[in-house]
């Protein structure tokens, strides 16, 4: 019955927006880091700069968008409003921003206590979010695969943070755990158990409803989000126990989970009834193609020893997943969520007497299209840089920086539009009251 | 146990199809066809709202005693959707493709997030609360939803 009551208050606009506006800043920092460290960053996935870059994108850009979106999605999809959203958003936002910055600094070897503080802030902020979201979802029946998927994604986030904290404690010398194996498990839970499960749970609703496609096939919607954490758990145990015989098959199964999601989504998109293929659909499509390409690369590296020995393939894989897969989808989602939320809040402010300008007026279509191209250019250059670092690292750094500064400008333009329209409505209010 | 959810969700999808038909006609520049298709969409949506507001919601409210809960929020969203319908209709009358595209996109997202709330939360509750009324409720809901094929609601 909790869900019955929570429909009543929509979360304040500032709750998701503060996360969305911070996300591009982390990618801008990642661009600066590329320029500062130069081609050395791409020497291996274990260089301090590569680890810092990965976390600026994953714990920075991605996490901010995902948490901001959940503030909005949980009430809509599950009727589960987070209690005291303004306060929780402020606390989670400030701690995760600070924690991610300290984590990146920690990888780069500066301030001595950076790692410890990063874990304190990041794990603390995320624990608060998981508890707040878990409380909102507690008692909400899983009437749809999406609600179940959201619950399981939160579980995936909790596991990722826990293993991340253990890793940081190991690097800091507090614990003696196998770092390489635990990094794989942390990566698996972060990208698949949290990232792909959350994305799939949301896609089950968003793709058919907004891109006007048939629904996901029943086998997928019924089993995907449930099966993924099970496959991941078995794989994690095999990884930690170093059970080589089953490990190859189990990691293959984890990769197939991602293939199933990307393949199902692409096949639906091909049957979209929308008359125009807009920026968001293009971004989704490129994202799914990148996920498939990353999985293909992984499978090839598993069977071709020549490729497996090439030190650049894990970096290429990482760029395909991070910039190509997750960032593309998230930019596409931001371009729908932010204009719609601004329209909705303006419409509520106008009280039905002043009609808010439609959402396409919030960020001009041309600005969205051009920034999308800039993102694709940065993706292409990052891919080239991971294969040929000496040639492409600096152009890739500049492109990443510019594409995300542009994204930030587009989001700020939306906020400026909101403020301008709000003052218009407020100026009309005395007339509305007396009329 | 999912009869209400299934019936009402199917009707949501059929409204979606009508809206897509308008978009396709506008993109082709066939304004006359778009206007006819929009009429079908508007009628289907308004009949859906009418069936909920006059039949399903009052029954839910009576059986749970909750009058200021989700049904009230849904009625508020119906009002916003009616305003968007009017704005889209006037953009169509003025043959303003950009204004129509923007208003229709807003309408689509507003409508779909409204539908998600109903399909995931409210309808399953109706299925649970109104299980013993299904025999009379379902045929009546069906009749009201199908009426739009005969003429627009008042």
Contacts between the chains, C-beta under 8 A, distances in Angstrom:
chain1	res1	chain2	res2	distance
A	3	B	70	8.0
A	3	B	121	5.3
A	4	B	64	7.9
A	4	B	66	6.1
A	4	B	69	4.8
A	4	B	70	5.9
A	4	B	125	7.2
A	5	B	69	6.4
A	7	B	69	6.8
A	7	B	70	4.5
A	7	B	73	4.5
A	7	B	117	6.8
A	7	B	121	7.3
A	8	B	68	7.7
A	8	B	69	7.4
A	8	B	72	8.0
A	8	B	73	6.3
A	76	B	113	5.1
A	76	B	116	5.7
A	76	B	117	6.0
A	77	B	116	5.7
A	77	B	117	7.9
A	77	B	120	5.8
A	78	B	120	6.5
A	78	B	121	7.1
A	79	B	70	7.3
A	79	B	117	6.7
A	79	B	120	7.2
A	79	B	121	4.0
A	141	B	124	7.1
A	143	B	5	8.0
A	143	B	120	5.6
A	143	B	121	7.2
A	143	B	124	4.2
A	144	B	119	7.2
A	144	B	120	4.8
A	146	B	120	7.0
A	147	B	120	6.3
A	205	B	116	5.7
A	209	B	16	7.6
A	209	B	112	4.2
A	209	B	115	7.1
A	209	B	116	7.2
A	210	B	108	6.8
A	210	B	109	6.8
A	210	B	112	6.2
A	212	B	16	6.4
A	212	B	20	5.3
A	273	B	17	7.6
A	273	B	20	4.5
A	273	B	24	7.7
A	274	B	20	7.0
A	274	B	23	6.8
A	275	B	20	7.6
A	275	B	23	4.6
A	275	B	24	4.6
A	275	B	26	7.4
A	275	B	27	3.8
A	275	B	28	8.0
A	276	B	23	7.7
A	276	B	27	6.4
A	276	B	101	7.8
A	336	B	109	6.7
A	340	B	106	7.0
A	340	B	109	4.8
A	340	B	110	7.6
A	343	B	106	5.6
A	344	B	110	7.4
A	347	B	80	6.2
A	347	B	83	7.9
A	352	B	79	6.5
A	352	B	80	7.5
A	352	B	83	6.6
A	355	B	83	6.3
A	355	B	87	6.1
A	358	B	87	7.3
A	358	B	99	7.1
A	358	B	102	3.6
A	358	B	103	4.6
A	358	B	105	7.2
A	358	B	106	4.7
A	359	B	102	6.5
A	359	B	105	6.0
A	359	B	106	4.5
A	359	B	109	7.1
A	360	B	98	7.5
A	360	B	101	6.5
A	360	B	102	3.2
A	360	B	105	6.0
A	360	B	106	7.6
A	361	B	102	6.2
